[in-house]
Amino acid sequence: MGRRSVVVSTLGITQTLAWGSTYYLAAVFADPISDTLQLPHAWFFGIFSASLLLSGLLGPLAGRIIDEYGGRDVLAATNLVFAAGLVCLSFAGGIASLALAWAIIGIGMGFGLYEAAFATATGLYGREARNAITGITLFAGFASTVGWPTSAFFIEQFGWRGACIAWAVLHLVIGLPMNRLLIPRTAPHAPEKAHAHAAAPAGISWTMIVLAAVFGATWCVATALAAHLPRLLQAMGVTTTTAIFAASLVGPAQVAARLVEFTFLQNLSPMISARLATALHPLGAVLLALIGPAAAIPFVLLHGAGNGMLTIARGTLPLALFGPAGYGLRTGILSAPARILQGGAPLLFGLVLDNGGPRAALLLSGSLVGLSFFALFTLSVPAPAYPASAEGR
């Protein structure tokens, strides 16, 4: 148990670093980089979206490699890739060099974010990986909470170019040694792992289509609201101060929901948790649309809680439905549509918010997550896929 705690803590800390220095980098670095390079914000975010697209396309390949060789060396290599991309970003002088830097970072994201960490944990602990996956998300749930102020501090102290170097150094002195030295090289259940490639998905089943659609829809809503939540609340009549305060509660709500998953829901099927999670955002959207500003905080708490639990479901549902064999490749395939679509989510949601108003935006987000809720009822977890087991203990 002690060794597992070290692995989960390691993956949680290195995932916090990976997310904070890449995915959450754009929100803080967009203004200074765009101003220095004299580029419209649309160009910066367009390049960033392209890097997300690239990471999505690489997800299945990353999963297959982790299935075959384990995740330790893959994750350690991504720290080198992230560091290289951040150093290149620090030297960016125009569109071409900016695109190159984000392409390198996109490669790192394709091989080094949640799906890779979940696949690494599943390779080590098999069907007993659910608590490990939840534990990883408990740590990394603070990625934005830690990443945004850290980026702002680095920029204030060193300028944005120096801030990129500072993040790169953290990958080399914290992320690389932790991933390389504290994660076991091979899984303890070698026979199962040996057959992982053979048992990998040979085709796209109905279950995979539904899961990919659910993950894509919910991830797009989460990405859209990450960009527009304060604006949405203000458009509903919430004051600026209250809107900012309410929006800041998303992170705590995510972590609180993950703690509930880790403690009270861990003995239930992941499908029950996923269905509960997809019910929360639509409920909050209805409350906000009907009640107005007074429901701002309940809406944010429900949205954040649902999003926090859905992050876990992205790791645990494929494990429950298909088992650990071929897990990395399967999750890579399932996450690819979401990664590809999320780049356009803020733009689409912004257009609806600006042209249709806040209730139209709530209708869009609530409908997408609500349809996901009903879609999950077309699936069921096979009884043999979620047994009580001492495996990996």
FENLIN-V734342 format. One record per pair of residues at least 12 apart in sequence whose C-alpha atoms are under 8 Angstrom apart, sorted by sequence separation. I is the first residue (numbers start at 0). J is the second residue. D is the distance in Angstrom with one decimal. If there is no record, write none. Layout:
BEGIN
i;j;d
I;J;D
I;J;D
END
This chain:
BEGIN
i;j;d
87;99;7.7
88;100;5.0
120;132;6.9
150;162;6.8
153;165;7.2
230;242;7.9
260;272;7.6
286;298;7.0
317;329;7.6
348;360;6.5
87;100;5.1
88;101;7.3
229;242;5.2
317;330;6.9
29;43;6.7
86;100;8.0
229;243;5.8
283;297;6.6
284;298;6.3
29;44;7.7
85;100;6.8
117;132;5.9
283;298;4.2
84;100;4.9
282;298;7.9
283;299;7.4
314;330;7.6
84;101;6.7
229;246;6.0
313;330;7.9
84;102;7.8
228;246;6.3
280;298;7.4
283;301;5.7
25;44;7.7
84;103;5.0
85;104;7.2
282;301;7.6
283;302;6.6
83;103;7.4
84;104;5.0
280;301;5.7
25;47;7.4
81;103;7.2
279;301;5.2
280;302;4.5
80;103;6.7
81;104;5.5
279;302;6.2
80;104;6.9
279;304;7.4
280;305;6.2
80;106;7.5
81;107;5.6
279;305;5.4
80;107;5.6
278;305;7.5
276;304;7.3
277;305;6.2
78;107;7.6
276;305;4.2
77;107;5.1
275;305;7.6
276;306;7.0
77;108;7.9
276;308;5.7
277;309;7.5
77;110;6.6
276;309;6.0
77;111;5.6
273;308;7.0
74;110;7.2
272;308;7.1
273;309;6.2
73;110;7.1
74;111;5.6
73;111;7.5
273;312;5.8
272;312;7.5
74;115;7.4
74;116;7.8
270;312;7.9
269;312;6.6
273;316;7.9
70;115;7.0
70;116;7.4
269;315;6.2
270;316;6.5
257;304;7.8
269;316;5.8
61;109;6.9
62;110;7.9
70;118;7.2
71;119;7.2
248;296;7.9
252;300;5.5
256;304;5.0
260;308;7.2
53;102;7.4
57;106;7.2
61;110;5.2
70;119;4.7
252;301;7.7
255;304;7.1
256;305;7.5
65;115;7.4
69;119;6.3
245;295;6.8
249;299;6.0
253;303;4.9
254;304;7.6
257;307;6.0
269;319;7.0
46;97;7.8
50;101;5.8
54;105;5.0
58;109;5.2
245;296;5.3
248;299;6.8
249;300;6.2
252;303;5.0
253;304;4.7
256;307;6.0
257;308;5.8
268;319;7.9
46;98;5.9
50;102;5.4
53;105;5.8
54;106;5.7
57;109;5.2
58;110;6.6
62;114;7.6
66;118;7.4
70;122;7.9
248;300;6.6
251;303;7.8
252;304;4.9
253;305;7.3
256;308;6.1
49;102;7.8
52;105;8.0
53;106;6.8
54;107;7.5
56;109;7.6
57;110;7.2
62;115;6.6
65;118;6.8
69;122;6.6
242;295;7.7
246;299;6.5
249;302;7.3
250;303;6.7
253;306;6.4
254;307;6.5
47;101;6.5
50;104;7.2
51;105;6.0
54;108;5.5
55;109;6.1
61;115;7.1
65;119;6.8
245;299;6.5
249;303;4.5
253;307;4.0
257;311;7.6
46;101;7.0
50;105;4.4
54;109;3.8
236;291;7.4
237;292;5.1
248;303;7.6
249;304;7.6
252;307;7.4
253;308;7.1
36;92;6.3
38;94;8.0
50;106;7.7
53;109;7.2
54;110;7.5
58;114;7.9
62;118;7.0
66;122;7.0
235;291;6.3
236;292;5.8
36;93;5.9
51;108;7.8
235;292;6.2
237;295;7.4
320;379;7.7
21;81;7.9
123;183;8.0
217;277;7.9
232;292;7.4
320;380;5.3
17;78;7.9
319;380;6.4
320;381;6.6
123;185;7.1
124;186;7.2
319;381;7.9
322;384;6.0
123;186;4.2
124;187;7.4
125;188;7.7
232;295;6.7
321;384;6.9
17;81;7.9
122;186;5.7
123;187;6.2
124;188;7.8
320;384;6.2
123;188;7.5
319;384;5.4
318;384;8.0
319;385;5.7
89;159;7.4
90;160;7.1
122;192;7.0
288;358;6.0
89;160;4.3
88;160;7.4
89;161;6.9
89;162;8.0
288;361;7.2
89;163;5.5
88;163;6.8
89;164;6.6
285;361;7.9
86;163;6.3
284;361;5.7
85;163;5.3
86;164;5.7
284;362;7.5
85;164;6.5
284;364;7.9
285;365;7.8
85;166;7.2
86;167;6.6
284;365;5.9
82;164;8.0
85;167;5.8
21;104;7.0
281;364;7.7
282;365;7.9
82;166;7.4
83;167;7.3
281;365;4.4
82;167;4.2
221;306;6.8
280;365;6.4
281;366;7.1
81;167;6.9
82;168;7.0
21;108;7.6
281;368;6.5
82;170;6.1
280;368;6.9
281;369;5.8
81;170;7.2
82;171;7.0
217;306;7.8
280;369;7.9
278;368;7.5
17;108;7.9
79;170;7.2
277;368;5.9
278;369;6.6
78;170;5.3
79;171;6.9
217;309;7.9
277;369;6.6
78;171;6.7
17;111;7.3
18;112;7.0
277;371;6.6
278;372;6.1
17;112;6.7
277;372;5.0
78;174;6.1
79;175;7.3
14;111;8.0
78;175;5.5
14;112;6.5
274;372;5.7
14;113;7.1
75;174;7.3
76;175;7.6
214;313;7.0
75;175;5.1
75;176;7.6
274;375;6.6
14;116;7.6
273;375;7.9
274;376;7.9
75;178;5.2
74;178;6.3
75;179;5.4
74;179;7.8
270;375;7.7
10;116;6.5
72;178;7.6
144;250;7.1
71;178;6.1
72;179;6.4
143;250;7.9
71;179;6.0
141;250;6.9
270;379;7.4
140;250;6.8
270;380;7.0
71;182;5.7
71;183;6.8
72;184;7.8
268;380;7.6
7;120;7.9
71;184;5.9
140;253;6.9
141;254;7.8
70;184;7.8
140;254;5.9
69;184;6.7
69;185;6.2
68;185;7.9
69;186;7.4
137;254;6.0
268;385;7.4
219;337;6.8
223;341;7.8
227;345;7.3
23;142;7.8
214;333;7.5
215;334;7.4
218;337;6.2
222;341;6.4
226;345;6.2
23;143;6.2
27;147;6.6
137;257;6.3
214;334;7.0
14;135;7.7
18;139;7.7
26;147;7.9
136;257;7.5
137;258;7.3
215;336;5.9
216;337;7.3
219;340;6.8
223;344;5.2
224;345;7.6
227;348;7.9
231;352;7.3
24;146;7.5
28;150;7.9
211;333;4.8
215;337;3.9
219;341;4.9
222;344;6.5
223;345;4.3
227;349;7.1
234;356;7.5
235;357;6.2
11;134;7.2
15;138;6.7
19;142;5.0
23;146;6.7
24;147;7.2
27;150;6.8
210;333;6.8
211;334;6.7
214;337;6.3
215;338;7.6
218;341;6.9
222;345;6.7
223;346;7.9
234;357;5.9
235;358;8.0
7;131;5.9
11;135;4.3
14;138;8.0
15;139;4.4
18;142;6.0
19;143;5.9
23;147;6.9
27;151;6.7
133;257;6.8
212;336;7.9
220;344;7.2
7;132;7.9
10;135;6.1
11;136;6.6
14;139;5.7
15;140;7.5
18;143;7.7
67;192;7.6
199;324;6.5
200;325;7.0
211;336;6.7
215;340;7.0
219;344;5.5
223;348;6.1
232;357;8.0
8;134;7.6
11;137;7.3
12;138;6.3
15;141;6.8
16;142;7.0
19;145;7.0
20;146;6.6
24;150;7.2
66;192;7.3
67;193;7.8
198;324;5.8
199;325;4.1
207;333;6.8
211;337;7.4
215;341;7.7
223;349;8.0
231;357;5.9
7;134;6.2
8;135;6.9
11;138;4.8
12;139;6.8
15;142;4.7
19;146;4.2
32;159;7.2
133;260;7.5
134;261;7.5
198;325;5.8
199;326;7.4
3;131;7.9
7;135;5.8
11;139;5.5
14;142;7.9
18;146;7.8
19;147;7.1
31;159;6.7
67;195;7.4
133;261;6.3
195;323;7.6
196;324;7.3
197;325;7.7
200;328;7.9
66;195;6.5
67;196;6.7
195;324;4.2
196;325;5.7
199;328;6.9
200;329;6.6
8;138;7.5
16;146;7.6
20;150;7.9
66;196;6.9
194;324;6.9
195;325;4.6
199;329;7.1
15;146;7.9
28;159;6.9
130;261;6.6
195;326;7.7
192;324;6.7
63;196;7.6
191;324;6.7
130;265;7.3
129;265;8.0
220;364;5.8
20;166;6.3
220;367;7.6
220;368;7.6
217;367;7.0
216;367;5.8
217;368;5.6
216;368;6.4
16;169;8.0
16;170;7.4
217;371;7.5
213;368;7.7
216;371;7.2
16;174;7.2
213;371;5.0
212;371;7.6
13;173;7.8
13;174;5.3
213;374;7.4
213;375;7.8
13;177;7.4
13;178;7.2
209;374;6.7
210;375;7.9
209;375;7.5
140;307;7.7
9;177;6.3
10;178;7.3
9;178;6.8
9;181;6.8
206;378;6.7
9;182;7.4
136;310;7.4
6;181;6.4
136;311;6.9
5;181;7.1
6;182;5.6
6;183;8.0
133;311;5.8
132;311;6.7
132;314;6.6
132;315;7.3
129;314;7.8
129;315;5.8
126;318;6.9
126;319;7.6
126;322;6.6
117;314;6.0
125;322;7.7
126;323;6.2
125;323;5.3
114;314;7.2
122;323;7.2
121;323;6.2
188;391;7.8
187;391;7.0
121;326;7.4
118;326;6.3
118;327;4.9
117;327;8.0
115;327;7.2
118;330;7.9
114;327;7.4
114;330;6.5
114;331;6.7
114;334;7.8
66;324;8.0
66;325;6.2
126;385;7.3
66;326;7.0
66;327;5.5
127;388;7.2
63;325;7.4
65;327;6.2
66;328;7.0
126;388;7.8
127;389;7.7
64;327;7.9
127;390;6.3
62;326;7.4
63;327;5.7
126;390;7.3
127;391;6.4
62;327;3.7
63;328;4.5
125;390;7.3
61;327;7.4
62;328;4.1
124;390;7.0
125;391;7.1
61;328;7.3
62;329;7.2
124;391;4.8
59;327;7.5
60;328;6.9
62;330;7.0
123;391;7.4
59;328;5.0
62;331;5.4
58;328;7.8
59;329;7.1
61;331;7.0
59;330;7.3
60;331;7.3
58;330;8.0
59;331;3.9
58;331;4.3
59;332;5.0
57;331;7.9
58;332;6.6
55;331;7.9
58;334;7.2
59;335;7.4
58;335;6.1
57;335;7.9
55;334;6.9
56;335;6.0
55;335;4.3
55;336;7.0
55;337;7.6
55;338;4.7
56;339;7.6
54;338;7.1
55;339;5.6
52;338;6.0
53;339;7.8
51;338;6.0
52;339;4.6
51;339;6.6
52;340;7.8
51;341;7.9
52;342;7.0
51;342;6.5
49;342;7.3
48;342;4.6
47;342;8.0
48;343;7.4
0;392;6.6
END
